[in-house]
Amino acid sequence: MSPGDGNDDDLYGGTGQTRTRLPDGGQGDMYGGAARRPARSSSRSLITVVGVVVLLVAAIAFANRGNSSSDDGDAKKPDTSPTAPTGTKAVTSGFAHDKQGAQSAAANYAVQLGSAEMFNKAQRDRILQEVITPSRVTGFEDTLDKAYSPEFNTNVGLNKDGSSPQGYTFVSRTTPIGTKATGYSASTANVAVWCSGLLGMAGENSKNPVTNSWFTISMKLEWTGGDWKIVTHSQKDGPAPVPGDERASSSDEIANAVEGYGGFTYAR
C-alpha cells in the first residue's frame, strides 16, 4: 500500500521502526564520558513513522544528474549545509533499466527520504516529486504533511517550522550498507536496502542526543518515464551488529563532524 491507499503501516514499516532514546531531562552533555550508545526508544519509532525512514531515516538534497556521469570532479566541492551531500550534483534520476539500476535507485532514494530536509515542506515536496512514482506523489504528500506537524517537530527538538534551534545542529542521515533485489522484471522491482542511520540533536544540553540505528528498507519500484520510481516503502529493524566499545563523542565533536563531513551524492 502507499500513503494514498491509507495504510501507513505498510509505508513506514508499522511498529518495526528504528528508535531513539529521549533522555530524562536536560542534564548536561549526553554524549560525553565513557557512556555506551543510548538504548533505542519510541522517539525513533515516531520519527520513522513520518518517513525517514524513516521514511524517516530525515537530509540529503539531491539535484538531478544523468546516470552516465562518472567524473569524480563532480563530487569534490562540499555543500555549505551541515547535512547536505558532498558534491554539486547528486544522482536522483537516470538509473539503468536493469536489476542493478533498480538497486542503485533504491539506495539513493533511501538516503533522500531519510534526510533532514524531509522536515521542510518545500524541500520534502521536491524530494517526493523526484523519487515517487507520479500516481502516488499526492498520497505521499498528504500523509507526510500530517506526519511532519509542528508538534512532531518540537517532539524531536526542532522549532515548529522544522528549523534547528539556535546553537544546535539537527542530524538525520541514512547510509546504505548494501542492497538486494528480492524481485525483478522489466517493469517492476522489489529491493531491500540495509542501512545505518544517525538521528538526533547535537548541542550542549541536548535532550535528544545523536544516536545510531540499523534497519532494512523495502521498496517496490516501477519503471516509469524512463526511470525507477517508488510505489511503496516499508521498514523494519536490523540486522544490527554488536555495538563497539568506543567512547561516545561529545556534542561538539558530533556537531563538528556533521558540519565537516558532507554526505554522499551517490550511494551505489
N, C-alpha and C positions, 0 to 999 in steps of 0.2 A: 504494500500500500504506500501511497505518497501522502504528503500533507493534504493534498486535495481530496484524498479519499477518506480523510477524517480519522486515520489510525496513527496517532503519534507514537505509539509503542513500536510499530514496525519501522518508522522513520528514524527514531533515535535509540533504538535498542531496548525499549521498555525499561525494566528495572535493572538491567545489566549494564549500568553506566559506570564510568570511572568516577572516583570520588576524591574530594579534597577536604582535609580536616580543618575545621574552623576552631582555633584555639579559644580557650575560655578567658575572655578578657584581653586587654591590650597591655600585657606586662612585658615591656621591653622587647628586645630583638629575639624573634622566634627562630632565627637561623643559627645563632652563634653556639659556641661551645662544642662539645662532642656529641651533640644531640643526633639521634638517628632520624631518618625521614619520618615525618608525622604520618600517622595512620590515615587512610582514606576514609571519608565520610560522605554524608548526604549532600554537601555543598557541591562536590564534583558531579554527583548524580544530577543535581538540579541544573548545573551548567550544561552538562551534556544533553539534558532533555531539550535544551534550546537548539543545539546543533553544533556543533562543535564539533563535530564531535567535539566533536561532540557531534548533532553535528557539533555541538560544541565539542571539540578539542580542536575558542575563537581566535590569524592575524597577519596573514601574509597576503599582500595585494598582488594580484597577477595581472600584467598587461599583456595584450595579445602578441604572440610571436609565432612565426611559422615553425613547423616541425623540422624543417630542413636545416635550421641554423645549428651549427655545432661549433661555432667560433668561440673560443674561451674568452676572447676580448670583450664579449657581450656581458660578462658576469664579474667584472673586477671593480666597479665603482659602487661602494655601499650606499644604500639609501639613507636619508637622514632620519627617518622614522625608526625608533628603537626596535620595533618588532617587524619591520619590513624586511623583505628578502634582499640579499646582496645581488646587485645587477640592475641594469637599466631596463631590461625587458625580461618578462617571465613567460613560461610556456603555459598557455591556457587553452590552446586550440591547435588544430592541425596535426592531431595524433594519427599514427599509422593505422590503416584499416586491416589490422591483424590482431592476433592474441596479445602480442607484446605491446602494441599500441593501446589496447584496452587497459592493460595493467599500468602503463605509463599515465594514462588519463586518470585512472582511479587514484594512483599515488599522489599526483599533483592536486587533484580535487580534494583529497583528504587534508592536505596542507592548507588549502584555501578555506575550507569550511571549518577548520579548527583554529582559525586566526582571530586575533583581537579585533580586526576590522569588522568582524561579524557583529560587533556590538554597536556599530554606527549604521544607522538606517540607510543612508545613501550608499555607503560602501558595501553593505550587505546586499542590497538590491543589485548592485553591479556584479558582485560575485555570483549571485544566483542566476543572473542573465547569462553569465559565461559558462557555468558548469551544469545547469539543469536543463533537461530536455524542454523545448518550448511549451509543450502542452501542460507541463507540471509547474512552471515558474510561478503562476499566480497562487496556486495552492501552497507552495513553499513560502512565498512572501507573506501570505495571510497567517500561516501558522507561526512563522518566526517573528512577525510583528507583535503577536500576542505574547510570545515567549520572552522576547527581549523588552520587557516592560521597565519603567522607571524603578519599580520595586525590585525587580530582578537585578538590575544594575547595582543598586545600593546594597543588595544582599551579598554581592561578590566584591564589594569595596569600591565600586566606581561611583561617579556622580550620576544623577538621574539621567543625564543625556548620554551616558556611556563614556564620558571622558574620565581620565585619571585625576584624582585629587592632587593638588599641588604638593610636590615633594615625593610623590610615589610613581613607580613605574609598573604598569599592568603588563603581566606576561601571559601570553597564551600562544603556544607553538605546538604543532604536531609534526613529528618526524617519522616518515615511513621507514620501517626496518626491512620489510620485504613484502612481496605481493604474490598472489596465487590466483590463477584463473580456475574457478570451480565449474564454469560452464562457458561454452563459446560457440557462436555461429556467426555468419557474416552480418547479421542484423542485430544481435544482442550478445551481451557478455555478462557473466557474473564474476566479480572479482573480490577477493578478500585482501585487505591491507593490514598487516601487523604494524602497530605504531607505538611509539613512545611519546608522551606529552608532558609539557610544562604548563602549569597554571597557578596563578596567584598574584599577589601584590608585593612588589619589592619596595621597601622603605622602612625607615625607623619606626618601631612600634606597630608595624603592620599586624592586623588581626587575621589576615589571610596570606600567610607565607607561601612562597612559591614551592610547590611540590611536584613530583613527577609521578606518572602513572603509565600503565601498559594496557593496551586494548586492541581489539581487532574490529575493523570496519568492513562491513559487507555492502557492496553496491551492485545494483543492477543497472547496466548501461545499455543504451541503444545507439545504433549508428544512424544519425540524422543530420542532414545538411552538410554532409561531408566530414563529420566528426563524431566522436563518442561523447554522449551526454548522460547525466544521471537520471534514472527513472525512480528508483527507490534507494533508501540508505538506512542502515541499521548498525548497531554497535554492541559489543559485549566485552567484558573484562578479559585481560590476559591475552596470550600467555605472559606471565611476569617472572623474571629471573629473581634469584635470591639477592636482596639488597647488599651492596658492598659495605665495607667498614669505614669508608672515607668520612671525614668530619664535614658536617653541614656548613656551608659557607655563610658568611654574614649577609645581611640585607644589602649592604653597599656592594659587596662582591657580586651578588646576583644582579643588581641593577647595572653595574658597570659591564658585566658580561653581556647582558641583553643589549645595552647601548653600543657595545664594541663589536659584537659578532652578529652580522646580518644573517637572516635565514637563507634558505636555498630557493633559487628560482626554478630549478628543475629537479624533481625527486627521483626520476628513474630514466 
